């Protein structure tokens, strides 16, 4: 194992060196004004992130899809703001820390520390309509870069970062920030909702924004499956139909190296029950031990086991593949611009 790990670290360092070398090339190459982002700094920051051992897992989904509830269930405590209307107004990364705390970084370089409860109160949107929420967030959160939540979740050891994002159909500015963070993701948890499964926007985002990046490290938890009992005349048939639709549309995205990995990537679950199994809302404290019966029935542990297995067994290969795809994508963009310039 040590020999394999040493070889992985060497290959990772070589990959980062390639990105640094490529950044020097593109910085010497005049690019047209319509290039959306400067690839040089992006390549350097990606190389540094890889050297630091950071592995970013992005949570992506429409507002009210249950992203923050799912993340809270993984943490076993209501750490991120949750509400029916759009509420995750800023990018929020969750990293390993011995003691829970939140650092909010502002665009002017300031850093403000919050306790968990303070953070939830300060950054929860309190308006009742999407239009009001967008206006409020622009006023209250426009100067915020991102929040970093430190939490003692074992899954986060060794550089794993969970990145919670604003909803895709929440607000145009925050949606743009979410999509701009996709190239930095080594894996993506696409959170879907059983009460509006695979919307046109979700399908479009997968086809237009995720697939061109070459990302194949995708997980598809479906939250709110408990609502099928009240939304459908025949909940069992509705669930069967949902799984069939998922198999048809998401199945090809779960084919990895010629293997069908759909069963390891698609998880209908009840995140709210998973959180209740671990957190006693009445007393405001963790349940010790968690209610295992409710927890297993929620479907959350199966998703956690698959994600943990991926992070332990496949993370290194995924990161090296991401390095390769990033370098190839930037190279192809520069080549196309050069051909247009020559023409």
C-alpha positions in Angstrom: 0.0 0.0 0.0 2.8 2.4 0.8 4.5 1.8 -2.6 1.2 2.5 -4.3 0.5 5.6 -2.3 4.0 6.9 -3.0 3.6 6.3 -6.7 0.2 8.1 -6.6 1.7 11.1 -4.9 4.5 11.3 -7.5 2.0 11.1 -10.3 -0.2 13.7 -8.7 2.9 16.0 -8.4 3.8 15.4 -12.0 0.3 16.2 -13.1 0.4 19.5 -11.1 3.7 20.3 -12.8 2.1 19.8 -16.2 -0.7 22.3 -15.3 1.9 24.8 -14.1 3.8 24.4 -17.4 0.6 24.8 -19.4 -0.3 27.9 -17.4 3.0 29.5 -18.4 2.3 28.7 -22.1 -1.2 30.1 -22.1 -0.1 33.3 -20.2 2.4 34.0 -23.0 -0.3 33.4 -25.6 -2.5 36.4 -26.6 -6.1 35.3 -26.2 -9.1 37.1 -27.6 -11.3 39.2 -25.3 -14.2 36.9 -25.6 -12.4 34.1 -23.6 -14.7 33.9 -20.5 -12.0 33.3 -18.0 -8.2 33.6 -17.9 -6.9 30.0 -18.0 -3.5 30.8 -16.6 -4.6 31.6 -13.0 -7.2 28.8 -13.1 -4.5 26.2 -14.1 -2.2 27.4 -11.3 -4.9 27.3 -8.7 -5.9 23.8 -9.8 -2.3 22.7 -9.6 -1.9 24.1 -6.1 -5.2 22.5 -4.9 -4.0 19.1 -6.2 -0.6 19.5 -4.4 -2.4 20.4 -1.2 -4.4 17.1 -1.5 -7.8 18.9 -1.7 -10.6 16.8 -3.2 -13.7 18.8 -3.9 -17.1 17.1 -3.9 -19.7 19.6 -5.1 -23.4 19.4 -4.2 -25.5 20.6 -7.2 -29.2 20.9 -7.6 -32.2 23.2 -7.9 -33.5 25.2 -5.0 -35.6 23.2 -2.6 -34.1 19.9 -3.9 -32.9 19.1 -0.4 -29.1 19.8 -0.9 -28.6 21.5 2.5 -30.9 19.0 4.3 -28.9 16.1 2.8 -25.6 17.8 3.9 -27.0 18.4 7.4 -28.0 14.7 7.6 -24.5 13.7 6.7 -23.2 16.0 9.4 -25.8 14.8 11.9 -26.6 18.4 12.9 -28.5 21.4 11.3 -25.3 23.3 10.3 -26.4 24.8 7.0 -29.4 27.1 6.5 -32.5 25.3 5.3 -35.8 26.8 4.3 -38.5 26.2 1.6 -37.5 29.3 -0.3 -33.9 29.7 -1.7 -31.6 29.9 1.2 -28.1 28.8 0.5 -27.2 32.2 -0.8 -23.4 31.7 -0.8 -21.0 28.9 -1.7 -20.4 27.0 1.5 -17.5 24.5 1.8 -17.4 22.0 4.6 -14.0 20.8 5.7 -12.5 18.8 8.6 -12.1 20.4 11.9 -11.9 19.1 15.5 -14.4 21.8 16.7 -17.4 23.1 14.7 -17.0 26.7 13.5 -17.7 28.8 10.4 -15.4 31.3 8.8 -17.1 33.7 6.3 -14.7 35.2 3.8 -15.6 38.5 2.2 -14.4 39.8 -1.2 -12.4 42.5 0.4 -10.3 39.9 2.3 -12.0 40.1 5.7 -12.7 36.9 7.6 -15.5 36.7 10.2 -15.9 33.7 12.5 -19.4 32.5 13.5 -20.6 29.7 15.7 -22.9 27.2 13.9 -26.1 28.6 15.3 -25.0 32.2 14.5 -24.1 31.3 11.0 -27.5 29.7 10.3 -29.3 32.7 11.7 -27.2 35.2 9.8 -27.3 33.6 6.4 -30.8 32.1 6.3 -33.0 34.0 3.7 -36.2 35.0 5.4 -38.3 36.3 2.5 -41.3 34.5 1.1 -40.9 34.8 -2.6 -38.1 34.0 -5.1 -38.0 37.6 -6.3 -37.7 39.0 -2.8 -35.1 36.3 -2.0 -32.9 37.3 -4.9 -33.1 41.0 -4.1 -32.4 40.3 -0.4 -29.4 38.1 -1.2 -27.9 40.7 -3.5 -28.0 43.2 -0.7 -27.0 41.0 2.2 -24.6 38.6 0.6 -23.1 40.3 -2.4 -19.8 41.1 -0.6 -19.4 37.5 0.6 -17.0 35.2 -1.3 -17.8 32.0 0.6 -18.2 30.4 3.9 -16.0 27.6 5.3 -17.6 25.3 7.8 -15.2 23.2 9.9 -16.8 20.1 11.3 -15.5 16.7 12.7 -17.0 14.5 10.0 -14.7 11.5 9.4 -15.6 11.6 5.7 -13.8 14.9 5.4 -10.4 13.7 6.6 -7.4 13.8 4.3 -8.4 16.9 2.3 -12.0 16.0 1.2 -14.2 19.2 0.9 -18.0 19.2 0.5 -19.0 22.3 -1.4 -22.7 23.3 -1.1 -23.9 25.6 -3.8 -26.9 28.0 -4.4 -29.9 26.4 -6.3 -29.6 26.3 -10.0 -33.0 28.1 -10.5 -32.6 30.3 -7.5 -31.1 33.6 -8.7 -29.2 34.3 -12.0 -26.1 35.7 -10.3 -25.9 32.8 -7.8 -26.6 30.3 -10.5 -23.7 31.6 -12.5 -21.4 31.3 -9.5 -22.5 27.7 -9.0 -21.9 26.8 -12.7 -18.5 28.6 -12.5 -17.5 26.3 -9.7 -18.0 23.1 -11.7 -14.5 22.9 -13.2 -13.1 22.9 -9.7 -15.1 19.8 -8.7 -13.4 16.4 -8.6 -16.8 14.7 -8.0 -20.4 16.0 -8.1 -23.4 15.0 -6.0 -26.4 15.9 -8.2 -29.2 16.2 -5.7 -32.6 15.5 -7.2 -36.1 15.7 -5.7 -38.8 13.0 -5.9 -41.6 15.6 -6.0 -40.2 17.1 -9.3 -37.9 14.5 -10.6 -35.4 15.3 -13.5 -36.7 18.7 -14.5 -35.8 20.2 -17.9 -33.3 22.5 -16.2 -31.6 19.5 -14.5 -31.4 17.6 -17.7 -30.1 20.6 -19.5 -27.4 21.2 -16.8 -26.2 17.6 -17.0 -26.0 17.7 -20.8 -24.7 21.2 -21.3 -22.5 21.9 -18.2 -21.4 18.6 -16.7 -20.8 16.3 -19.6 -18.5 18.7 -21.6 -16.2 18.7 -18.5 -15.7 15.0 -18.8 -16.9 14.4 -15.2 -17.9 10.9 -14.6 -17.6 10.9 -10.8 -21.3 11.6 -10.3 -23.7 10.6 -7.5 -27.5 10.9 -7.8 -29.3 11.0 -4.4 -33.0 11.6 -4.7 -34.5 13.3 -1.7 -38.0 13.5 -0.4 -39.1 10.0 -1.4 -41.2 10.1 1.7 -43.5 12.6 0.0 -44.5 10.1 -2.6 -47.0 8.6 -0.1 -48.9 11.9 -0.2 -48.3 13.0 -3.8 -49.1 9.7 -5.6 -52.2 7.5 -5.6 -49.8 4.5 -5.8 -46.5 5.4 -4.1 -44.9 2.0 -5.0 -45.7 2.4 -8.7 -44.5 6.1 -8.6 -41.2 5.0 -7.1 -40.8 2.2 -9.7 -41.5 4.7 -12.5 -39.0 7.2 -11.0 -36.3 4.5 -10.9 -37.1 3.5 -14.5 -36.8 7.1 -15.7 -33.5 7.5 -13.8 -32.2 4.3 -15.3 -33.0 5.6 -18.8 -31.5 9.1 -18.4 -28.9 8.7 -15.7 -27.9 5.2 -16.4 -25.4 6.1 -19.2 -23.8 8.6 -16.9 -23.1 5.8 -14.4 -21.3 3.7 -17.0 -17.7 3.9 -15.9 -14.9 2.0 -17.6 -17.4 -0.2 -19.4 -19.1 -1.1 -16.1 -22.7 -0.4 -15.1 -22.4 1.4 -11.8 -26.0 2.7 -11.6 -26.7 0.8 -8.3 -23.6 2.5 -6.7 -24.6 6.0 -7.8 -28.4 6.3 -7.6 -30.0 6.5 -4.2 -33.7 7.3 -3.3 -33.6 8.5 0.3 -35.4 10.5 3.0 -32.8 13.0 4.2 -35.1 14.6 6.8 -35.6 11.3 8.5 -31.9 10.6 8.3 -31.3 13.9 10.1 -33.9 13.2 12.7 -32.3 9.9 13.4 -29.1 11.7 14.4 -30.3 15.0 15.8 -32.9 15.5 18.5 -34.5 18.8 17.6 -36.4 19.0 20.9 -33.3 19.3 23.0 -31.0 20.6 20.3 -28.4 17.9 20.5 -27.1 14.8 18.8 -28.7 11.5 19.5 -26.1 9.2 21.1 -26.5 6.6 19.7 -28.4 7.5 16.6 -31.8 5.8 16.0 -30.5 3.0 13.7 -34.0 1.8 12.7 -35.0 5.2 11.4 -31.6 5.8 9.9 -31.5 2.6 7.8 -35.1 3.1 6.7 -34.2 6.6 5.4 -31.8 5.1 2.9 -29.0 7.6 3.9 -26.4 4.9 5.1 -26.4 3.2 1.7 -25.5 6.5 0.0 -22.9 7.2 2.7 -21.3 3.8 2.2 -21.0 4.3 -1.5 -19.6 7.8 -1.2 -17.1 6.6 1.4 -16.0 3.6 -0.7 -15.5 6.0 -3.7 -13.4 8.4 -1.6 -11.2 5.5 -0.2 -10.8 3.3 -3.3 -11.3 5.6 -6.4 -10.3 9.1 -5.2 -6.7 9.0 -6.5 -7.6 7.8 -9.9 -10.5 10.3 -10.1 -8.1 13.1 -9.3 -5.5 12.1 -11.8 -8.2 11.8 -14.5 -9.5 15.2 -13.6 -6.0 16.7 -14.0 -5.7 15.1 -17.4 -9.1 16.3 -18.6 -8.4 19.8 -17.3 -5.2 20.0 -19.2 -6.7 18.6 -22.4 -9.7 20.9 -22.2 -7.6 24.0 -21.8 -5.2 22.9 -24.5 -8.1 22.4 -27.0 -9.5 25.8 -26.2 -6.2 27.5 -26.8 -5.7 25.5 -30.0 -9.1 26.6 -31.3 -8.4 30.2 -30.6 -5.1 29.9 -32.3 -6.6 28.4 -35.4 -9.2 31.2 -35.6 -6.4 33.8 -35.1 -4.4 32.3 -37.9 -7.4 32.2 -40.2 
